[in-house]
Amino acid sequence: MNRRFYRVMRDLHLYLGLFCAPFVLVFSVSVFFLVHAWVPGGEQPGVERVVADVGLPGDLEALGGRARVDALQGMLAGMGVRGEIGFVRHQVKERRLSFPVVVPGCETSVEIDVAERTARIRERQTGVWDGLITLHKAPGPHLAEIRGNSLPMRVWRWAADGTVYLLLFISLSGIYLWAVLRAERRAGLILTGAGAISFFGVIYALIR
């Protein structure tokens, strides 16, 4: 029974590790750009256009929170825009709504003039590397009420959650596989101890 369980755990550890490797790679590469605040290639010039006769819900200005974001999300296709809506700025006196719409590698700024029923749209390509940063940060803890208002970002959130669960399983199964191999216990303890000392040493240096 133990031998069979060991083989099952070994195979799951191997194949699930291979499955989640691309997701880990995205997080690993993008963290360098986040830490150093540098993106290869930089931004491309933006392209601006105006869309007339925008179909606006009659109660758009009265809506707030997620309800307003959902209403705006339903209008994006008619304006030729797609992506995740961020914060929404409502200029009440000017009757304007402005908000960013983001997909990995592209950021669009939308400003809607409710009185004129027009939308001024500025789209700029940010590149693949910046797209990795977007995936790393999204959906994120900020503005949690409106996060995941586009299907691709909801799917990515599920994928990110799944990656975390797989990494937890791989970590625990790795400890089990190491523990049953007696010949590797001493080396494993030394490396685990060295890693723990390094980790807590860095934390101590940062918070002291």
KOLDO-87075 format. One record per residue (C-alpha): residue number from 1; residue in one letter; x, y, z. Coordinates in steps of 0.2 Angstrom, whole numbers, plus 5000, padded with zeros to 4 digits. Example, Ala and Ser with C-alpha at 12.3 -4.5 7.8 and 13.67 -1.06 7.14 Angstrom:
2
{k: 1 | r: A | east: 5062 | north: 4978 | up: 5039}
{k: 2 | r: S | east: 5068 | north: 4995 | up: 5036}
END
This chain:
208
{k: 1 | r: M | east: 5000 | north: 5000 | up: 5000}
{k: 2 | r: N | east: 5014 | north: 5012 | up: 5005}
{k: 3 | r: R | east: 5024 | north: 5008 | up: 4989}
{k: 4 | r: R | east: 5008 | north: 5011 | up: 4978}
{k: 5 | r: F | east: 5004 | north: 5027 | up: 4987}
{k: 6 | r: Y | east: 5022 | north: 5033 | up: 4985}
{k: 7 | r: R | east: 5022 | north: 5029 | up: 4966}
{k: 8 | r: V | east: 5005 | north: 5039 | up: 4964}
{k: 9 | r: M | east: 5012 | north: 5054 | up: 4974}
{k: 10 | r: R | east: 5028 | north: 5054 | up: 4964}
{k: 11 | r: D | east: 5018 | north: 5054 | up: 4947}
{k: 12 | r: L | east: 5007 | north: 5067 | up: 4953}
{k: 13 | r: H | east: 5021 | north: 5078 | up: 4959}
{k: 14 | r: L | east: 5030 | north: 5076 | up: 4942}
{k: 15 | r: Y | east: 5015 | north: 5079 | up: 4930}
{k: 16 | r: L | east: 5006 | north: 5092 | up: 4940}
{k: 17 | r: G | east: 5023 | north: 5102 | up: 4942}
{k: 18 | r: L | east: 5025 | north: 5101 | up: 4923}
{k: 19 | r: F | east: 5007 | north: 5107 | up: 4921}
{k: 20 | r: C | east: 5008 | north: 5122 | up: 4932}
{k: 21 | r: A | east: 5026 | north: 5127 | up: 4926}
{k: 22 | r: P | east: 5020 | north: 5139 | up: 4912}
{k: 23 | r: F | east: 5010 | north: 5149 | up: 4926}
{k: 24 | r: V | east: 5025 | north: 5149 | up: 4937}
{k: 25 | r: L | east: 5035 | north: 5156 | up: 4923}
{k: 26 | r: V | east: 5024 | north: 5170 | up: 4920}
{k: 27 | r: F | east: 5024 | north: 5175 | up: 4939}
{k: 28 | r: S | east: 5043 | north: 5173 | up: 4940}
{k: 29 | r: V | east: 5048 | north: 5183 | up: 4924}
{k: 30 | r: S | east: 5036 | north: 5197 | up: 4928}
{k: 31 | r: V | east: 5042 | north: 5199 | up: 4946}
{k: 32 | r: F | east: 5059 | north: 5206 | up: 4939}
{k: 33 | r: F | east: 5050 | north: 5219 | up: 4929}
{k: 34 | r: L | east: 5039 | north: 5224 | up: 4945}
{k: 35 | r: V | east: 5055 | north: 5225 | up: 4956}
{k: 36 | r: H | east: 5065 | north: 5235 | up: 4944}
{k: 37 | r: A | east: 5051 | north: 5246 | up: 4937}
{k: 38 | r: W | east: 5058 | north: 5242 | up: 4919}
{k: 39 | r: V | east: 5049 | north: 5235 | up: 4904}
{k: 40 | r: P | east: 5059 | north: 5231 | up: 4888}
{k: 41 | r: G | east: 5054 | north: 5240 | up: 4873}
{k: 42 | r: G | east: 5043 | north: 5254 | up: 4882}
{k: 43 | r: E | east: 5026 | north: 5260 | up: 4876}
{k: 44 | r: Q | east: 5020 | north: 5263 | up: 4859}
{k: 45 | r: P | east: 5012 | north: 5279 | up: 4853}
{k: 46 | r: G | east: 4993 | north: 5280 | up: 4857}
{k: 47 | r: V | east: 4979 | north: 5280 | up: 4844}
{k: 48 | r: E | east: 4964 | north: 5291 | up: 4848}
{k: 49 | r: R | east: 4947 | north: 5291 | up: 4840}
{k: 50 | r: V | east: 4929 | north: 5297 | up: 4844}
{k: 51 | r: V | east: 4914 | north: 5286 | up: 4843}
{k: 52 | r: A | east: 4897 | north: 5295 | up: 4841}
{k: 53 | r: D | east: 4879 | north: 5290 | up: 4845}
{k: 54 | r: V | east: 4885 | north: 5278 | up: 4859}
{k: 55 | r: G | east: 4871 | north: 5268 | up: 4866}
{k: 56 | r: L | east: 4869 | north: 5273 | up: 4884}
{k: 57 | r: P | east: 4858 | north: 5266 | up: 4898}
{k: 58 | r: G | east: 4845 | north: 5279 | up: 4904}
{k: 59 | r: D | east: 4851 | north: 5277 | up: 4922}
{k: 60 | r: L | east: 4869 | north: 5276 | up: 4919}
{k: 61 | r: E | east: 4873 | north: 5292 | up: 4929}
{k: 62 | r: A | east: 4863 | north: 5285 | up: 4944}
{k: 63 | r: L | east: 4872 | north: 5269 | up: 4945}
{k: 64 | r: G | east: 4887 | north: 5266 | up: 4956}
{k: 65 | r: G | east: 4899 | north: 5252 | up: 4961}
{k: 66 | r: R | east: 4898 | north: 5235 | up: 4952}
{k: 67 | r: A | east: 4881 | north: 5240 | up: 4944}
{k: 68 | r: R | east: 4889 | north: 5254 | up: 4934}
{k: 69 | r: V | east: 4904 | north: 5244 | up: 4929}
{k: 70 | r: D | east: 4893 | north: 5230 | up: 4922}
{k: 71 | r: A | east: 4883 | north: 5243 | up: 4912}
{k: 72 | r: L | east: 4899 | north: 5251 | up: 4905}
{k: 73 | r: Q | east: 4906 | north: 5233 | up: 4901}
{k: 74 | r: G | east: 4890 | north: 5230 | up: 4891}
{k: 75 | r: M | east: 4894 | north: 5245 | up: 4881}
{k: 76 | r: L | east: 4912 | north: 5241 | up: 4876}
{k: 77 | r: A | east: 4908 | north: 5230 | up: 4862}
{k: 78 | r: G | east: 4898 | north: 5243 | up: 4853}
{k: 79 | r: M | east: 4913 | north: 5255 | up: 4855}
{k: 80 | r: G | east: 4926 | north: 5242 | up: 4848}
{k: 81 | r: V | east: 4934 | north: 5240 | up: 4865}
{k: 82 | r: R | east: 4937 | north: 5225 | up: 4876}
{k: 83 | r: G | east: 4945 | north: 5221 | up: 4892}
{k: 84 | r: E | east: 4944 | north: 5223 | up: 4911}
{k: 85 | r: I | east: 4937 | north: 5240 | up: 4917}
{k: 86 | r: G | east: 4947 | north: 5248 | up: 4931}
{k: 87 | r: F | east: 4941 | north: 5263 | up: 4942}
{k: 88 | r: V | east: 4928 | north: 5274 | up: 4935}
{k: 89 | r: R | east: 4929 | north: 5293 | up: 4938}
{k: 90 | r: H | east: 4912 | north: 5302 | up: 4937}
{k: 91 | r: Q | east: 4913 | north: 5321 | up: 4934}
{k: 92 | r: V | east: 4895 | north: 5325 | up: 4939}
{k: 93 | r: K | east: 4894 | north: 5343 | up: 4933}
{k: 94 | r: E | east: 4902 | north: 5339 | up: 4916}
{k: 95 | r: R | east: 4892 | north: 5323 | up: 4914}
{k: 96 | r: R | east: 4907 | north: 5313 | up: 4910}
{k: 97 | r: L | east: 4913 | north: 5296 | up: 4914}
{k: 98 | r: S | east: 4931 | north: 5291 | up: 4912}
{k: 99 | r: F | east: 4939 | north: 5274 | up: 4915}
{k: 100 | r: P | east: 4954 | north: 5263 | up: 4909}
{k: 101 | r: V | east: 4951 | north: 5247 | up: 4900}
{k: 102 | r: V | east: 4965 | north: 5234 | up: 4901}
{k: 103 | r: V | east: 4970 | north: 5218 | up: 4892}
{k: 104 | r: P | east: 4988 | north: 5211 | up: 4894}
{k: 105 | r: G | east: 4998 | north: 5221 | up: 4882}
{k: 106 | r: C | east: 4986 | north: 5235 | up: 4878}
{k: 107 | r: E | east: 4978 | north: 5249 | up: 4888}
{k: 108 | r: T | east: 4963 | north: 5260 | up: 4883}
{k: 109 | r: S | east: 4957 | north: 5276 | up: 4890}
{k: 110 | r: V | east: 4938 | north: 5279 | up: 4888}
{k: 111 | r: E | east: 4930 | north: 5296 | up: 4891}
{k: 112 | r: I | east: 4911 | north: 5296 | up: 4889}
{k: 113 | r: D | east: 4901 | north: 5312 | up: 4887}
{k: 114 | r: V | east: 4884 | north: 5308 | up: 4892}
{k: 115 | r: A | east: 4876 | north: 5324 | up: 4886}
{k: 116 | r: E | east: 4883 | north: 5322 | up: 4869}
{k: 117 | r: R | east: 4882 | north: 5303 | up: 4869}
{k: 118 | r: T | east: 4900 | north: 5302 | up: 4862}
{k: 119 | r: A | east: 4915 | north: 5292 | up: 4868}
{k: 120 | r: R | east: 4933 | north: 5298 | up: 4866}
{k: 121 | r: I | east: 4945 | north: 5283 | up: 4865}
{k: 122 | r: R | east: 4963 | north: 5282 | up: 4867}
{k: 123 | r: E | east: 4972 | north: 5265 | up: 4864}
{k: 124 | r: R | east: 4990 | north: 5262 | up: 4867}
{k: 125 | r: Q | east: 5000 | north: 5246 | up: 4865}
{k: 126 | r: T | east: 5011 | north: 5242 | up: 4880}
{k: 127 | r: G | east: 5019 | north: 5226 | up: 4874}
{k: 128 | r: V | east: 5020 | north: 5208 | up: 4879}
{k: 129 | r: W | east: 5032 | north: 5211 | up: 4894}
{k: 130 | r: D | east: 5020 | north: 5224 | up: 4901}
{k: 131 | r: G | east: 5006 | north: 5211 | up: 4898}
{k: 132 | r: L | east: 5015 | north: 5199 | up: 4910}
{k: 133 | r: I | east: 5015 | north: 5213 | up: 4923}
{k: 134 | r: T | east: 4996 | north: 5215 | up: 4921}
{k: 135 | r: L | east: 4994 | north: 5196 | up: 4923}
{k: 136 | r: H | east: 5005 | north: 5196 | up: 4939}
{k: 137 | r: K | east: 4995 | north: 5210 | up: 4947}
{k: 138 | r: A | east: 4978 | north: 5205 | up: 4941}
{k: 139 | r: P | east: 4965 | north: 5204 | up: 4948}
{k: 140 | r: G | east: 4973 | north: 5210 | up: 4964}
{k: 141 | r: P | east: 4966 | north: 5216 | up: 4980}
{k: 142 | r: H | east: 4962 | north: 5234 | up: 4975}
{k: 143 | r: L | east: 4944 | north: 5239 | up: 4971}
{k: 144 | r: A | east: 4939 | north: 5221 | up: 4975}
{k: 145 | r: E | east: 4920 | north: 5225 | up: 4972}
{k: 146 | r: I | east: 4923 | north: 5228 | up: 4953}
{k: 147 | r: R | east: 4937 | north: 5216 | up: 4949}
{k: 148 | r: G | east: 4934 | north: 5202 | up: 4937}
{k: 149 | r: N | east: 4921 | north: 5212 | up: 4927}
{k: 150 | r: S | east: 4927 | north: 5204 | up: 4911}
{k: 151 | r: L | east: 4927 | north: 5185 | up: 4907}
{k: 152 | r: P | east: 4946 | north: 5183 | up: 4902}
{k: 153 | r: M | east: 4951 | north: 5191 | up: 4919}
{k: 154 | r: R | east: 4939 | north: 5179 | up: 4928}
{k: 155 | r: V | east: 4947 | north: 5164 | up: 4920}
{k: 156 | r: W | east: 4964 | north: 5171 | up: 4924}
{k: 157 | r: R | east: 4959 | north: 5173 | up: 4942}
{k: 158 | r: W | east: 4953 | north: 5155 | up: 4942}
{k: 159 | r: A | east: 4969 | north: 5149 | up: 4934}
{k: 160 | r: A | east: 4980 | north: 5159 | up: 4947}
{k: 161 | r: D | east: 4970 | north: 5151 | up: 4961}
{k: 162 | r: G | east: 4972 | north: 5134 | up: 4954}
{k: 163 | r: T | east: 4991 | north: 5137 | up: 4952}
{k: 164 | r: V | east: 4992 | north: 5141 | up: 4971}
{k: 165 | r: Y | east: 4983 | north: 5125 | up: 4975}
{k: 166 | r: L | east: 4994 | north: 5115 | up: 4964}
{k: 167 | r: L | east: 5010 | north: 5123 | up: 4971}
{k: 168 | r: L | east: 5004 | north: 5119 | up: 4989}
{k: 169 | r: F | east: 5001 | north: 5101 | up: 4984}
{k: 170 | r: I | east: 5018 | north: 5100 | up: 4975}
{k: 171 | r: S | east: 5027 | north: 5107 | up: 4990}
{k: 172 | r: L | east: 5018 | north: 5095 | up: 5002}
{k: 173 | r: S | east: 5021 | north: 5080 | up: 4991}
{k: 174 | r: G | east: 5039 | north: 5085 | up: 4988}
{k: 175 | r: I | east: 5041 | north: 5085 | up: 5007}
{k: 176 | r: Y | east: 5033 | north: 5068 | up: 5008}
{k: 177 | r: L | east: 5044 | north: 5061 | up: 4994}
{k: 178 | r: W | east: 5060 | north: 5067 | up: 5002}
{k: 179 | r: A | east: 5055 | north: 5060 | up: 5019}
{k: 180 | r: V | east: 5053 | north: 5043 | up: 5013}
{k: 181 | r: L | east: 5070 | north: 5043 | up: 5005}
{k: 182 | r: R | east: 5081 | north: 5040 | up: 5020}
{k: 183 | r: A | east: 5097 | north: 5043 | up: 5010}
{k: 184 | r: E | east: 5092 | north: 5061 | up: 5006}
{k: 185 | r: R | east: 5085 | north: 5066 | up: 5023}
{k: 186 | r: R | east: 5102 | north: 5073 | up: 5030}
{k: 187 | r: A | east: 5105 | north: 5084 | up: 5014}
{k: 188 | r: G | east: 5087 | north: 5089 | up: 5014}
{k: 189 | r: L | east: 5087 | north: 5095 | up: 5032}
{k: 190 | r: I | east: 5103 | north: 5105 | up: 5029}
{k: 191 | r: L | east: 5096 | north: 5113 | up: 5013}
{k: 192 | r: T | east: 5079 | north: 5117 | up: 5022}
{k: 193 | r: G | east: 5088 | north: 5124 | up: 5037}
{k: 194 | r: A | east: 5099 | north: 5135 | up: 5026}
{k: 195 | r: G | east: 5084 | north: 5141 | up: 5016}
{k: 196 | r: A | east: 5074 | north: 5145 | up: 5032}
{k: 197 | r: I | east: 5089 | north: 5154 | up: 5040}
{k: 198 | r: S | east: 5091 | north: 5165 | up: 5024}
{k: 199 | r: F | east: 5072 | north: 5169 | up: 5023}
{k: 200 | r: F | east: 5070 | north: 5174 | up: 5041}
{k: 201 | r: G | east: 5087 | north: 5183 | up: 5040}
{k: 202 | r: V | east: 5080 | north: 5194 | up: 5026}
{k: 203 | r: I | east: 5064 | north: 5197 | up: 5035}
{k: 204 | r: Y | east: 5073 | north: 5202 | up: 5051}
{k: 205 | r: A | east: 5084 | north: 5214 | up: 5041}
{k: 206 | r: L | east: 5069 | north: 5222 | up: 5033}
{k: 207 | r: I | east: 5058 | north: 5225 | up: 5048}
{k: 208 | r: R | east: 5071 | north: 5229 | up: 5062}
END
